[in-house]
Amino acid sequence: MHNKIPFCIIAIIFIITSCKKNSDSIMSPLVAPVTNTSSTPTTAQLRDSAVAISKNFYLWNELIPSSFSGNAFTDYSTMMTSLRNYSVEPGFSQPVDKWSFAMLKSEWNQMSGGMGSTFSGSVSTAGDFGMQVFFRAEADLRVRLVEPNSPAGVAGIHRGWKLKQINGNTNITTGNSGFIIENVYNSNAANFVFEKPDGTSISLSLTAAHYQEKPVYLDTVYTLSGRRIGYFVFNSFLGNTSQIESQFSSVFTRFASRNITDIIVDLRYNGGGYVSLQESLANYLIPGQANGQLMMKQIFNNQHASNNNSTNFRKAGNVHLNNIYFIVGRGTASASELLINNLKPYMNVKLIGATATHGKPVGFFPIELGEWYLFPVSFKTVNVNGEGNYYNGLPLNAQIADGLDKDWGDIQESSLASAIRNITTGSYLREAPYSEPSPIADANELINNLSFKITVDARNFK
């Protein structure tokens, strides 16, 4: 049903919020020089240009051997995947780059143009259902996320519903993960039988479509044990930056008006996005005494040290708290991790979730080459303390199961309940370590790997 895109982006779920374009959603790419003066450069010359780009901009460019040649590759995607082998960092036995990729300009522009849909394996001309799933236990597959404006959202499906059948198939087990992924993420049309929390079942047929994503899923305030706790579910740093920044303003204006004493930011499925949106959210969260202090440094390779950049906090809004709780997981990546790392030196930051975060302290920007954009990892980020090599992810303060049987904002949901308990009593919901058993962990990791992990800077670099 789809036109397949190359291997390195076979595992992409890329969700954009709005059809309205802006300076971040249509980025100004660096145009790579091509030596051929004809209007249609040869494939060999373009491959050579791609190699030159890699040796110029790749963060670990000094480790790329002279034998790295365009003649060894038939497409840019396999070239970018091969490039990852040279990302050697002290203290890590394996290459750390899992993200460098290439994408056709037409596909990138479709996604960055704001047609909200899930892209898995290819750019879908039909869109998708707007529904993501995870295993809670063997034979217990749950809806973990629903886009409100998507076909699944319009049909009334909610996080926490249990899938009983997919196109008549009742084998909803980890051993059938391939079938589940194909029919939930890659299908144009499918029938699902769900079990609701009240035990009743419902059969729904969905047809894939494009839709407007809603990055801010929920914001609310709980008054519990004399505490006013702000809870904020944020699912993506991608999309129309003006609209998302307006939502930030509205959320934190409400939090300030309610005089919240504590805040919980839920990033458990947030795979990242634009650096600029990370900066905006950090400025709302940081306490006032950090205004003007260093937020982060971006560091490029030695050939592009002139692009190194420092960003300071500019306090926004009137929420001034020293303690912050993040709900995280394996899907918390890139710009989400950047936010947490930047705040840690200035706030008492606590992380709660089923697993440590993804582990991506690096980013890229689009480089135009013919009909393609190349995205070699080009910079790393560190906080004011120089901390930033979290390739194994950011560690947890409390390991708590993802409450996949509960909807967003349910104070009985295990991760949220644990954060609330620590705020109100000083202890977490579960002190004994939570361990996601295999093959549940393997199946969920397979599903999670469909998610694109991205830190993109939209500025022009040279």
N, C-alpha and C positions, 0 to 999 in steps of 0.2 A: 503493500500500500504506500510505502514511502520511497523516495529516492535516497539511497544510503549515502552517508558521509563517511569519511575515512576512519581508520581504526582508532586513532588517538582520541577522538571525540565520540566513540561509540557509546560511551557511558555518560551522556549529558542529560540532565534535567535542568533546563535553563528557563527561568520564569521571569518575565518582564511585566511591569505594571501597567503601562499606559500606551495608547496609540499616539499620544502627543510626544513629539520629539523635543529634545533639549540638548544642552551642551554636553551632558554626560552620557546620554543614551546614544547619541551619534558622535562618537569620539573622533577627534582629528588625528588620523594615523600618520606615522612617519612613513613617507614614501621612499622605498628603497631604490637606490640607483641601479639601472640596468645598462650594461655596456653596449648592447646592440642599439643602433640608432634607428632601426626600422620600427614601424608601428606595432609589429607583432614579434616580440623577442622569441627566440627558439627555446624549447623546453630545457635544453642543456644549459643555456645561458641563465635561465631563471633558476635552475637548480644551483648553479654556481653562485648566483646572487644570494640565494637562501643560505648557502654555506657561509658566505661572507657576512651576512647579517648575524648568523649564529656566533661566528668568531668575533664579532664586534660587540654585540649587546648581551650575550649570555652572561649571567652572573659569574659563572665558573669558566669563563672563556679561556683562561690561561691553561686549563686542563684539557681542552679540546686538542686532540693530536693532529698533526699535519696530514695524516692519512684520512681524516674525516673529509670525504669528497662527495659532491653531488652525484657522481657517477654511480654511487652505491645505492641510490634510492630512486624509486619510480614516482614518488609523490611526496609532498611536503609533510604530510601527517606522519608517515613512518620516519621521515628525517627528524622531526621534532621529538618523536618518541625515542629514537636512537640517541638524540642529544642528551637526554636525561641521564644516560650512563656516566656522564662526566661531572656530575654534581656531587663531588666528594667533600664532606665536612668532617673536621676533626671530632672524634668521639662517636662516629657513626660508621658501622661496618658496611652498609649498603648505600648506594646513591640515594640522595634525599629528594631529588626532583621527581615528582609524580604527576606534574601538571603542564609542562610545556606542550603546546599544541598548535595546530593550524586549522583554519576554517575558511571556506569560500566566503568572499565578501558578501555575496547575495544572501547567504545563510546568516552571517553575522548581522547584516543590516535588517533582515527580517526580524530577528530576535531583538536587537537593540532598538528597533523601531517601535516596539511595544505591543506586538500582538501576543498577548498573554496566553501561553500554552506550555505544556511540558514537552521537552524535546528529548527523546530517548532513542538513541541509535541513529536518528536522522532528523532533519528539519521536517516537521509534519505539515503538509498542506491542509490537513483537516483539523489540526489541534489535538486535544486530548480530553480526558474525562475530568481532569483537575482533582484527582484523588491519589493519595499515596498510602502505602500499607506497610506494616511491620508485623513480625511474629511476636506474640506475647508468650507463647509456649508452643510446643509441638501440636499441630492441628488447630491452633488458635491464632488465626490471622486477623489482625485488627486494622481498621482505618485509622491511620495516624494523623492525617492532615487532609482537609478539603478546602479548596479555594471557593469562597462564597459565591463568586460570579460564574463559576464553571458549571458544566452539565451536572456534575455530582452535587455541587452546592445548591443549584436550582432545584434538583430532585429531592433535597432535604436530607441528604446523607450527612452524618456527623462523625467526628472523631470518636473512637471507642466502639463503633459498630463492628460486629464479628461477621466475617465472610463465611458463608456456609456452602455456596455453590458459585462457580464461575462458568457460564455457558453450559450448565448442566453437569459439570464435573464436580464431584464432591471430594476429590482428592486434594484437599487444601492443606498440604503438608510441606515440610522443608524439602523433602525429596522431589517435589513437583514445582520447585521455585521457578524453573525456566518457563513453564506453562503460565504460572501466575504473573510473572513479569511481562511476558508477551501480551497477555490479555488485559492486564490492568494498565500498563504503560504504553504499549505499542499498538493498540487496537483502535480501529475506527468506530466499532460498535460492539457491544457485549451486553449480556444479561447477567445480573448478579442477584443472589439471594443473601440477604443480611439478617442477622439476629440482633434485635435492638436490646438495650439494657434491661427492658422490662420482660424479656424473654419471647416477645412476639417476633415473627418473621415477616419480611417484606421482599418482594421480587421487583427489581427495577431494571429497565433497559436503558442504557446510556449510549448516546452518539457523540463522538468527539467533536469539539468545537474550540475556537479561540475565545478568549475572555480576558477581562481586565483583572489582573492580580491585585490582592489586597495585602500588602506586606505587614501592616499593623492589624493583627488578628483580633486583639482584645486589649483593652486597658480598663482597669477597675480599681477600686479601693476597698479593702476589707478592714473593718473595725473589730479587732479581736484582742481580748485581754488588755485593753487600754492602749493598744497600738493601732495606728492607722497605716496600713500596709498597701503601697501602690504595687500593682502587678501589671506587667507590660509584656505582651507576646509579640515579638517582632521576627518575621520569617525571612526577610531578604533585604540586602543593601543594594539591590538592583532596581532600576525603574526610573520614573520621572522624578528627578531629584527635588524639583520645586514642590511637587505634590507631597512627597514623603517628608520633606522638611516642614511643610505646613502641618502635617499630621503630628510630627514631633512637637511643634509649638502647642498644638491643641492638647495633646496628652499631658505635657508638663505644666501647662496652665491649669488644667484640672487637678493635677497632683498638688500643685502649690496652693490652690484654693481650698483643698481638703486638708492642708497641713500634714502631709504624710510624714511619718516618723521613720519609715523603712521602705525599701524598694526591692522588688524582685523582677529581674529582666529575663524573660524566657527566650533563649536563643538555641534551643535544642535541635532544631532542623534548619538553622540559618547558615547556609553555605558561603556567605560573604557577598561581595559586590564592590561598589565604588568606595575608594578611599575617602572621597569628599563627604559621603553620607556617614561614614564611620566618624569623621571629625565632628560633624554636626551633632551626632548623638552623644559623643564623648563630652562635648561642651555643655550639654544639658545635664549630664550625670555628675560631672566633676564638682566638688565643693568649691565655694567661692574663693577660698584661700589659695587655690591652685591657679587662679586666673593669671595668665601671663607666663606661667611656667612651661617647660618643655613637655610637649605631648609625645613626640616621636621623632626619629630620624630615619630617612630613607637613604640607603647606601647602595650605589651602583658599583660596577667593576671599575678597575683602575683607569680604563680608557675613557670612562664617562663620569669621572669623579666630579666634574663640573655640574652634573645633575643632582648630586647629593643635596638633600633638602632637610631642613628642620622645621617642625610645626609646633607652635605654642598653643596652649589652651586659651580660648576666649569664652569665658563663662556666659552661658545663655540660660534664660529662665530664672525662676526663684525657688528651685528645689535645691537645698543645701544639706546633703547627708554625707556622713563619713563611712557608713556601712552600705554595702551593696551585695546582693545575692544574684548569681547567674545560674539558671538551669541550662545545662549543656548536655552534649552527647557526641557520638562519633560524627554526627552531621553538622556540628558546630565548627566552622572552618573559616580560614582566610580573614576577611574583614571583621568577622565576629571575634576571632581570636585576637586580632589586632586591637580591637576595642578593649578587651579584657586586659591584655598586656599593657596597654597605655595607661589604664586606670590603676593598676596594682600598686605603683609606688606612692600613690596619693590617697588611696582609700583602703578600707578593710574589705577586701574582696573575697567572697566565698563562692566556690563552685560546687554545684550539686548535680548529679546525674548518674546514668547507668554506666557510662564509660568516659574516659578522658576525651578531650577534644581531638579533632582530626590531625592537627600538627602542620600548619602551613604558614610560616613566617615570611613568605616571599610573595612577590607580585610581578605583574607584567603590564604592557600596553601594546596596542595593535600596531603592527608594522606592515604596510601595504606592499604587496609584491604581485603584480599582474592582477589576476582575479582572486587572489588570496590575501588573507591577513595571517601573519605569523605572530605567535605569542610565546617567544622564548622567555623563561623566567629572567628578569632583568634587574630586580632590586630586592633587597631585604630590608626589614624594618626592625628597629630596636627602640626600647623605651628610654626614659631619662637615666635609668640605671645601666643601660647598655644590654639589657636582657632581650633576647629575641631568637635564640636557636631552639625553639620548642618543636622540633621535627617529630618528636614522639607525642606531641599533644600537651595541653595544659592539664596538670593533675587536679584531682578532685579533693575537696574537703570532706565530702560525704558521698559514698557510692550507693545510689538509690535506684531502684528499678523505674524505668519509664512507665508511668501509669496509663498504659494503652487502653485500659478498659473505661477510662473516664474522659469526658469532654474538657475542652479548654476552660480554665477558671474554676473547675470543681475543686473545692478545698480538700476533698478526700483523695484527689489524684496524688500519687505517692511522692513525686518530686516536689510539687507545690506544697503538699502537706508537710514535708520534711523542712522546707525553708521556713514555713510559718511556725513550725514547732521550735526551730532554733531561735527565731526572733522572739517568741513569747516565753520560752522556757530555758533556752541555752543549750538544749540537746537536740539531736537529729531524730528523725522518725525511726531510723534503723541504725544501730551502732555496729551490728555484725556486717561484714563486707558482703555486698551483693555481687553475685557472679552470674553472668548470662551464660547458661549452659550451651555447649556445642551439641547438635548442629544448629541450634537457634542463632547463636552468634554468627556462624558462617553464613546462614541464609540472610540474616539482616545486614551483614556486611556486603553481601552481593547486591542487595537492594540499595543500600546506602551508596555503593559505588556508582550508581546511576546518577548521583547528584554531582553537579559541576561545582568545584570548589574554586572560588575566584576572588582575587584582590586586584582590581583594575584601577590604574590611575589614568584619568582622562586628559591630563595636561600634555602639551607637546614637549618631547625630549629631543635631544640632538646627540 
